[in-house]
Amino acid sequence: MNVAYRAARAQGAATRSLYRRMIRRIVGRPVRQSRKIPVEVYSFSGERYLPEQVACVRSFVRHVGVPDKFTIVSDGSYTESSREVLRRTSDCVTVVDWDAFAVDLPPYVRAFADRQAMGKKLAVLLSMPVNRATIYTDADILFFPAASELARLAESDGGRFWYLPDCMASLDDSILRDEAERERPVNAGFMLLKERLDWDAPLRRLAEYPGSPSWATEQTLVHLAMHRNNALPLSPDKFVLSVSDQFVYKDHYAKRDIALRHYVNNVRHKFWQTIPFQGGRN
């Protein structure tokens, strides 16, 4: 029995439960932030991830700044009560449904979206208007003090596309043509764009997909699109996606000198360990 791992998971579950019960009180305490950044932010989530989404938005505003807008695209499951909670998280937040946001989709993308949540997320990524620096973030990401670097990247002249390197290479082999296409795996949970990605070639792969797309299909299409557009990797030392500390108690990466951590499923419980680290104000 791994006592430390079980203790960490139990603590994470207890903290999340308390956060959800207190969520209206939490959003009633606005994040104090006067720094505005010329960025638009999008996130895709649903009722199941309400606590994570609120904590994600609040950590972004605290550590990056107030974006021009923060659009939360619902998978269709958010209740009106939860939408109110999200809107109260920050004045910059709006909530829209994915099927109203994602329009003019190719029929094979619409079919994917109708079958799977990852298909809906792909529809959202394809539909994001990129008229200025634009960030996409999953709900299970927390931002840390060094995230102020995102404002610098958004306003810099270097690089048009930035991606989060993946540590597990969760790719759909039915989409890939050869082993070389597996190199430099991309995680679809976070990206910074300064113009629209060229999706044409990856979408042709989806149109030719043999059978039903899998859980990893959306990430594989993002992976291909990023590399086709010569995207640059964010520094893995500051933009963290790692499961190396999964079975130990402590979050090895929750420090002031990182910009963000993507708490993927293997380490999701550590997301809630990190809330007290951030001062309990998320």
Secondary structure, DSSP 4 states (H G I P E B T S, - for coil): --HHHHHHHHHHHHHHHHHHHTHHHHHTS------EEEEEEEEEE-GGGHHHHHHHHHHHHHHT-EEEEEEEEE-S---HHHHHHHHHH-TTEEEEEHHHHS-S--HHHHHHHHH-HHHHHHHHHHH---SS-EEEE-TTEEE-GGGGHHHHHHHSSS-SEEEEEPSS----TTT-SSGGGGSS-EEEEEEEESS----HHHHHHHHT-SSS--TTHHHHHHHHHHHHTTPEEPPTTTEE---TTTTSSS-SS-STT-SEEE--GGGHHHHHHHHHHTTS--
